[in-house]
Amino acid sequence: MPRSRTLGPVQWDHVFEDLEGQLAAAWEAEQHSLAAEQERLRIAKLSLRDRLRAAADGASDLVIEVVGDTRLTARMQLVGEDWCAVAGADRRAVLVPVAAIVSVGITAADLARTVAAAPRRGARLVERMPMGFVLRDLARRRVPVTVQLRAGRALTGTIDRAGIDHLDLALHDPGMPRREAAVRGVRTVPFEAVAWVRLDAGDPLTV
């Protein structure tokens, strides 16, 4: 009857080394899979507002495409509840409803930075302000504005008042103060029809 063969100490060492290597590789693969899944879950919780807030240091120009076939090359300044404020080369502030944004052109470095942004649990006061609040401030200060409509037409004048979902714009020449004699009429504009609002006198947003 043939004798059974057993593995010697050296052969067992090879078995254990191979097993250890397999277990280490499996553990690393599992950890990588978990990390990837956690990253997917984190990104799934990001909103466009989170991404825009991460770009709101004004460090890089963005190309913001807005409904109505308008492109704004500008730097992000502020992000509110449903709007963002950008500044172009002429430094005039432009208020853009987030819902009017079609796409945002961004550098690779800024893209990575905005993707790495953490979803906000709390919010600064300005981030809770709706667009109507900002427009009411512009009306109070009688700031001349240009209101670009989503349909493609631009209206110039001064906001007389702003409700919860619309504004009244007194029409007059661009950049001019509101004077009764200069007003050519009034237009009531739903917020849903607005592509952007530009502050024509160079006034800063004071929110």
C-alpha positions in Angstrom: 0.0 0.0 0.0 1.5 3.3 -1.1 2.4 5.8 1.7 0.4 9.1 1.8 2.4 12.2 1.1 2.2 15.3 3.2 3.4 18.8 2.6 6.6 19.8 4.2 7.1 23.1 6.1 8.5 24.8 3.0 5.6 23.7 0.8 3.1 24.9 3.4 4.8 28.3 3.5 4.0 28.7 -0.2 0.4 27.7 0.3 0.0 30.2 3.1 1.7 33.0 1.1 -0.5 32.3 -1.9 -3.6 32.3 0.3 -2.5 35.5 2.1 -1.9 37.2 -1.3 -5.4 36.2 -2.5 -7.1 37.4 0.6 -5.2 40.7 0.5 -6.2 41.2 -3.1 -9.8 40.4 -2.4 -9.8 42.8 0.6 -8.4 45.6 -1.5 -10.9 45.0 -4.2 -13.7 45.1 -1.7 -12.5 48.3 -0.1 -12.1 49.9 -3.6 -15.7 48.8 -4.4 -17.0 50.2 -1.1 -15.2 53.5 -1.7 -16.5 53.7 -5.2 -20.0 53.1 -4.0 -19.7 55.7 -1.3 -18.5 58.2 -3.8 -21.4 57.4 -6.1 -23.8 57.9 -3.2 -22.1 61.2 -2.3 -22.3 62.5 -5.8 -26.0 61.4 -6.1 -26.8 63.8 -3.3 -25.1 66.8 -5.0 -27.4 69.5 -6.4 -26.6 72.0 -9.1 -26.7 74.7 -6.4 -24.0 72.8 -4.5 -21.8 72.7 -7.6 -22.4 76.4 -8.3 -21.6 77.4 -4.7 -18.3 75.5 -5.0 -17.5 77.7 -8.0 -18.6 80.9 -6.3 -15.1 82.1 -5.4 -14.9 84.1 -8.5 -11.5 82.5 -9.4 -12.3 81.3 -12.9 -14.5 82.3 -15.8 -17.5 80.1 -16.5 -19.5 80.0 -19.8 -23.1 79.9 -18.7 -25.6 79.0 -21.4 -29.0 80.3 -20.6 -32.4 79.6 -22.2 -33.1 81.9 -25.1 -29.7 81.0 -26.7 -27.7 83.4 -24.5 -24.1 82.7 -23.3 -22.6 84.6 -20.4 -18.8 84.4 -19.8 -18.6 85.5 -16.2 -17.4 84.6 -12.7 -19.7 83.1 -10.1 -20.2 85.5 -7.1 -23.2 84.4 -5.1 -25.7 81.6 -5.1 -29.2 82.0 -3.5 -32.2 79.7 -3.1 -33.1 79.7 -6.8 -30.7 82.1 -8.4 -27.0 82.9 -8.9 -25.2 86.1 -9.4 -22.3 86.4 -11.8 -20.0 89.2 -12.9 -18.8 89.6 -16.5 -15.7 91.5 -17.9 -17.5 94.8 -17.4 -18.0 93.9 -13.7 -21.8 94.4 -13.9 -23.7 91.9 -11.8 -26.1 89.6 -13.6 -28.8 87.7 -11.7 -29.6 84.3 -13.3 -32.4 82.0 -12.2 -31.0 78.5 -11.7 -33.9 77.1 -13.6 -32.9 79.2 -16.7 -29.4 77.6 -16.9 -29.0 75.2 -19.8 -25.3 74.3 -19.3 -22.2 75.5 -17.6 -18.8 75.4 -19.3 -16.0 74.9 -16.7 -12.3 74.2 -16.6 -11.1 70.7 -15.7 -9.7 71.9 -12.4 -12.9 73.7 -11.4 -14.9 70.7 -12.5 -13.0 68.4 -10.1 -13.4 71.0 -7.3 -17.1 71.3 -7.7 -17.6 67.5 -7.9 -15.7 67.3 -4.6 -18.1 69.8 -3.0 -19.9 68.5 0.1 -23.7 68.7 0.0 -24.8 71.6 2.3 -26.6 70.6 5.5 -27.1 74.2 6.6 -27.2 77.3 4.6 -26.0 80.9 4.9 -28.7 83.6 5.0 -28.0 84.6 1.4 -28.4 81.0 0.2 -31.9 80.9 1.6 -33.0 84.1 -0.1 -35.3 83.6 -3.1 -35.0 85.6 -6.3 -38.0 87.7 -5.4 -36.2 89.0 -2.3 -33.3 90.2 -4.4 -35.6 91.8 -7.0 -37.4 93.6 -4.3 -34.1 95.0 -3.1 -33.4 96.3 -6.6 -36.8 97.9 -6.7 -36.2 99.6 -3.4 -32.9 101.0 -4.6 -34.3 102.0 -8.0 -31.5 100.2 -9.8 -31.7 100.4 -13.7 -31.8 96.9 -15.1 -32.0 94.9 -18.3 -34.4 92.0 -18.1 -33.6 89.4 -20.7 -36.7 87.3 -21.5 -36.5 83.6 -22.3 -38.3 84.3 -25.5 -35.2 86.3 -26.7 -36.3 89.9 -26.2 -34.6 92.3 -23.7 -36.5 95.0 -21.7 -34.7 97.9 -20.0 -36.0 100.0 -17.1 -36.5 99.9 -13.4 -38.3 97.3 -11.3 -41.2 99.0 -9.6 -42.2 96.0 -7.5 -41.7 92.2 -7.3 -44.2 89.7 -6.0 -43.8 86.0 -5.2 -43.6 85.0 -8.9 -43.6 88.1 -11.0 -42.2 91.7 -11.3 -43.4 95.0 -12.7 -40.8 96.7 -14.9 -41.1 100.4 -15.8 -39.7 100.7 -19.3 -37.1 103.4 -20.0 -33.8 103.9 -21.8 -30.9 101.7 -20.6 -28.8 103.0 -17.6 -31.0 106.0 -17.0 -32.7 106.8 -13.7 -36.4 106.2 -13.5 -38.3 109.5 -14.2 -42.0 109.6 -14.9 -41.4 111.5 -18.1 -39.0 108.9 -19.3 -41.2 105.9 -18.6 -42.6 104.4 -21.9 -44.9 101.9 -20.2 -44.9 99.1 -17.7 -44.5 95.3 -18.2 -45.5 92.6 -15.8 -43.1 89.7 -16.2 -43.5 86.3 -14.6 -40.2 85.0 -13.1 -40.6 81.9 -15.3 -40.2 84.2 -18.3 -36.9 85.7 -17.1 -33.5 84.4 -18.5 -31.4 86.9 -16.6 -31.4 90.4 -15.0 -28.4 92.7 -15.4 -27.7 95.6 -13.1 -27.0 98.3 -15.6 -25.6 101.0 -13.3 -22.9 98.9 -11.9 -24.6 98.7 -8.5 -23.4 95.7 -6.5 -25.9 93.2 -5.0 -26.2 94.0 -1.4 -27.7 90.8 -0.1 
